Amino acid sequence: MLKVPIAKTEFSEEDLNAILDPLKSGWVVQGPHVAEFEKKWGNYTGAPNSVAVSNCTTALHLSLAASGIKAGDEVIVPSFTWIATANAVEYLGAKPVLCDIETETFNIDPSKIEKLITKNTKAIIPVHLFGLSAKIDEILAIAEKYNLVVVEDAACGFGAKYKDKHVGNFGVTGCFSFHPRKAITTGEGGMIITSDAELAEKLRSMRDHGAAISDHQRHTGSKPYLLPEFPYLGYNYRMTDIQASIGSSQMNRAEEIHQKRSAIADKYDELIDGIEWLNKPFRDEDFEHGFQAYVCMYSPEAISLGNIDSINASRNNFMDYLQQNGISTRPGTHAIHMLQYYREKYGFSNEDHPNSYIASQCSIAFPLFPTLTDEEFSYIADKIKNYKI
Ligand SMILES: Cc1ncc(COP(=O)(O)O)c(C=O)c1O
């Protein structure tokens, strides 16, 4: 029996060697490797300013804080996303106002945003879930109409484009993750991109306790013995040079990583075309999918709130069958309003955001990583094709 994980981190010899550089130099905190990684990230995404941070959650928090979001404000967030999207809003004492998704794209439903806007609404966080851009034109039009800040949660967005523009470049900032489930990984890590140079400077300061200049600038300057000014309330959200050296090395093959993921997704599409009870991920010529994950909807029949429990049980049986055969799967992600902290704080019931409820109970992610072999793929395909629901 083969064993196929849901994702696999793969570091090349070059990546392994790259770590030695900061270790040998002795400068291991944020320094020249972070600067190099930022430059490469900017080149790949087309962003004029990139600011590396400790993870995507801190990227979101910092973006909101630097944009002036504060206690009492409301921020619109999709109800089907990783919990971090909403948590970043909570950290500021602001309220995440959940908006349901489209089951077809798994992304925020733009037609449901406007009715959630109140006098307290200050921002929207569209999430490009699983590497598919949210419907950004419609979201930006609403944001402009109501003067709202747009912070893109592009945690899964590496390689994802909307109308040929890399995600993260549409909002005030775009926030990426380098967690091991993501296409580029530094263990933990994040990146903020922005076209606003002044905001980038503020973010650089705020990730580093609010210091006016970084430690590396001070240590390599003429007066390292003078401590800097601290104009902002900052945080320690720095990325280390050890992490950045790995990220920087992976960026040398960024396009290759993206193409390999896309090629595997194409193979899955062909397979799923022949499986009536699975709906493959949304594709459209305006949306280049980054395929952080390959997520289908398990739908042996039309899903409604009436039959969701039986379809969920049936999906779980299918997941269990694959697990017994060594193949890992996962639900796409979770629905925020169903998680205990949010359910209890805001008194949600599952039905409050029905599409997110459906997506959490009926979605299924299959193994996807660049080194997935033909043998592994055939094995997965056989097991799926032979399954009797
Ligand atoms: C949509 C989304 N937002 C935010 C995050 C948080 O990223 P990180 O783990 O880098 O903090 C994740 C991570 O899985 C995510 O999927």
The ligand as a Gaussian input file, in Angstrom:
#p B3LYP/6-31G(d) Opt

LIG

0 1
 C       -6.793000      31.634000       4.471000
 C       -5.719000      31.680000       5.519000
 N       -5.506000      32.820000       6.182000
 C       -4.537000      32.912000       7.126000
 C       -3.740000      31.843000       7.442000
 C       -2.715000      31.979000       8.518000
 O       -1.419000      31.787000       8.022000
 P       -0.205000      31.513000       9.018000
 O       -0.299000      30.096000       9.461000
 O        1.019000      31.780000       8.193000
 O       -0.339000      32.473000      10.153000
 C       -3.922000      30.630000       6.770000
 C       -3.095000      29.475000       7.102000
 O       -3.390000      28.349000       6.873000
 C       -4.937000      30.548000       5.787000
 O       -5.165000      29.414000       5.112000

